[in-house]
Amino acid sequence: MTDNNWSTEVDALLYQIQSQDKLALKKLYDLTAQKLLGLIIRIVNDRHEAEDILQEVFVKIWQQSNHYSGSGSAWGWVCVMSRNSAIDRLRRLKNRAHESTDEAPELLNQLLEDISHEDSFTQNHWIGRCLETLKPQPRQAIVLSYVNGYSHGELSEKMAVPLGTVKAWIRRGLQELKQCLVA
């Protein structure tokens, strides 16, 4: 597909998305996701964060497609949306780094203390060690979900991130825990 045909296809798909065509959104994702992911990775320098942002971008495309007026290219509009979402995420992450309201370390320490008192210390000891290897957000989501019983929706609200991001953190975090425990 030539660049001109590709750009025309993106334009056409965005117009179809304005009519709430779910298949057009899937086609747009298939056509543009890799390029957008590359753009976002260059901004945030973290593949997992970039994947979460990409998911948010496509939710925004679906919800805000009617804001695309047709002046300029649809691809440009999508790229600007992706760039802005990535920069917004960086700002939120930097602001959160300065907040001290995060209760995950206390919960993790309590979890580690609780499991150290059980008869199966050897097995549980590895769970604690593996939890410590996770990035802070997935670890917090897993601990809050599995120790405190928060639902995914409650976590989304508490952590101020989209529901899909919470689910992705938990899914990837559990996969990393499994790999760590098997190793």
C-alpha positions as MATLAB code, in Angstrom:
seq = 'MTDNNWSTEVDALLYQIQSQDKLALKKLYDLTAQKLLGLIIRIVNDRHEAEDILQEVFVKIWQQSNHYSGSGSAWGWVCVMSRNSAIDRLRRLKNRAHESTDEAPELLNQLLEDISHEDSFTQNHWIGRCLETLKPQPRQAIVLSYVNGYSHGELSEKMAVPLGTVKAWIRRGLQELKQCLVA';
ca = [
       0.000    0.000    0.000;
       1.454    3.379   -0.949;
       1.708    6.221    1.559;
      -1.104    8.075   -0.178;
      -3.398    5.019   -0.133;
      -2.500    4.343    3.517;
      -3.337    7.925    4.505;
      -6.604    7.798    2.562;
      -7.507    4.552    4.341;
      -6.856    6.133    7.763;
      -9.050    9.113    6.804;
     -11.871    6.850    5.647;
     -11.690    4.701    8.786;
     -11.851    7.722   11.068;
     -14.979    8.929    9.275;
     -16.520    5.468    9.739;
     -15.608    5.547   13.436;
     -17.526    8.812   13.729;
     -20.568    6.717   12.793;
     -19.731    4.327   15.665;
     -18.447    1.586   13.355;
     -16.599   -0.823   15.660;
     -15.096   -2.755   12.769;
     -13.560    0.472   11.464;
     -11.927    1.019   14.877;
     -10.441   -2.470   14.737;
      -9.177   -1.858   11.208;
      -7.680    1.478   12.252;
      -5.964   -0.243   15.162;
      -4.561   -2.966   12.894;
      -3.371   -0.362   10.406;
      -1.793    2.149   12.821;
      -1.074    0.554   16.215;
       2.556   -0.397   15.553;
       3.455    3.071   14.276;
       1.662    4.755   17.176;
       3.284    2.416   19.689;
       6.694    3.364   18.308;
       5.853    7.058   18.655;
       4.643    6.626   22.229;
       7.639    4.485   23.244;
       9.984    7.242   22.036;
       8.205    9.665   24.383;
       7.741    7.564   27.538;
      10.687    5.190   27.067;
       8.752    2.271   28.608;
       7.019   -0.361   26.502;
       4.440   -1.346   29.140;
       3.444    2.274   29.760;
       3.339    2.839   25.998;
       0.992   -0.124   25.532;
      -1.324    1.261   28.212;
      -1.257    4.693   26.601;
      -1.988    3.177   23.194;
      -5.049    1.480   24.644;
      -6.179    4.822   26.114;
      -5.623    6.522   22.755;
      -7.942    4.127   20.959;
     -10.595    4.620   23.638;
     -10.230    8.375   23.078;
     -10.446    7.919   19.309;
     -13.694    6.037   19.776;
     -15.116    8.588   22.217;
     -13.817   11.749   20.552;
     -13.826   10.915   16.843;
     -16.541   13.511   16.298;
     -13.962   16.188   17.243;
     -12.055   15.429   14.058;
     -13.270   18.085   11.644;
     -11.631   16.803    8.489;
      -9.219   19.704    8.190;
      -5.779   18.168    8.128;
      -5.083   14.486    7.977;
      -6.727   11.940   10.220;
      -3.292   10.396   10.758;
      -1.987   13.730   12.039;
      -4.960   14.042   14.389;
      -4.355   10.539   15.758;
      -0.617   11.215   16.163;
      -1.252   14.449   18.065;
      -3.713   12.627   20.315;
      -1.114    9.903   20.952;
       1.659   12.410   21.624;
      -0.495   14.421   24.027;
      -1.625   11.292   25.866;
       1.987   10.163   26.275;
       3.074   13.567   27.581;
       0.095   13.689   29.956;
       1.040   10.259   31.300;
       4.637   11.388   31.880;
       3.397   14.415   33.804;
       1.082   12.279   35.965;
       3.864    9.810   36.687;
       6.253   12.606   37.670;
       3.636   14.188   39.935;
       2.878   10.859   41.608;
       6.551   10.280   42.300;
       6.360   13.234   44.717;
       3.198   12.061   46.500;
       3.583   10.076   49.700;
       0.020    8.763   49.912;
       0.835    5.431   48.292;
      -0.059    2.641   50.690;
       1.312   -0.225   48.588;
       4.668   -0.475   50.426;
       2.883   -0.845   53.786;
       0.499   -3.433   52.330;
       3.378   -5.319   50.748;
       5.332   -5.291   54.015;
       2.235   -6.522   55.870;
       1.740   -9.255   53.283;
       5.368  -10.322   53.618;
       5.055  -10.360   57.407;
       1.811  -12.345   57.278;
       3.166  -14.992   54.948;
       6.360  -15.358   56.960;
       4.298  -16.649   59.905;
       2.719  -19.486   57.981;
       3.924  -23.095   57.914;
       4.640  -22.934   54.222;
       7.234  -20.170   54.655;
       9.510  -21.514   51.934;
       6.834  -21.287   49.265;
       5.453  -17.961   50.481;
       8.913  -16.471   50.852;
       9.322  -16.743   47.082;
       6.001  -15.032   46.479;
       7.198  -12.083   48.548;
      10.522  -11.941   46.745;
       8.794  -12.087   43.378;
       6.327   -9.356   44.386;
       9.305   -7.127   45.171;
      10.551   -7.504   41.577;
       7.377   -5.992   40.067;
       7.091   -2.355   39.038;
       5.300   -0.249   41.665;
       1.957    0.183   39.869;
       1.360   -3.496   38.987;
       2.527   -4.514   42.477;
       0.147   -2.022   44.081;
      -2.746   -3.176   41.887;
      -2.112   -6.842   42.695;
      -1.705   -6.253   46.431;
      -4.791   -4.056   46.649;
      -6.799   -6.552   44.616;
      -5.686   -9.822   46.164;
      -4.957   -8.694   49.732;
      -7.543   -5.958   50.280;
     -10.162   -7.280   47.870;
     -10.543   -4.207   45.691;
     -12.411   -4.804   42.453;
     -10.813   -3.702   39.188;
     -13.292   -0.830   38.997;
     -12.436    0.324   42.504;
      -8.730    0.129   41.679;
      -9.272    2.187   38.549;
     -10.894    4.898   40.629;
      -8.413    4.678   43.534;
      -5.341    4.710   41.275;
      -6.866    7.309   38.893;
      -6.165    5.265   35.747;
      -8.464    3.688   33.149;
      -9.952    0.296   33.933;
      -8.070   -1.278   31.011;
      -4.783   -0.066   32.461;
      -5.548   -1.653   35.845;
      -6.466   -4.928   34.166;
      -3.285   -4.818   32.060;
      -1.129   -4.141   35.127;
      -2.674   -7.041   37.013;
      -2.468   -9.403   34.038;
       1.160   -8.568   33.286;
       2.073   -8.515   36.972;
       0.607  -11.970   37.497;
       2.461  -13.224   34.420;
       5.724  -11.824   35.795;
       5.005  -13.397   39.204;
       4.391  -16.746   37.556;
       7.645  -16.511   35.599;
       9.527  -15.541   38.728;
       8.064  -18.426   40.738;
       8.807  -20.956   38.009;
      12.415  -19.780   37.646;
];
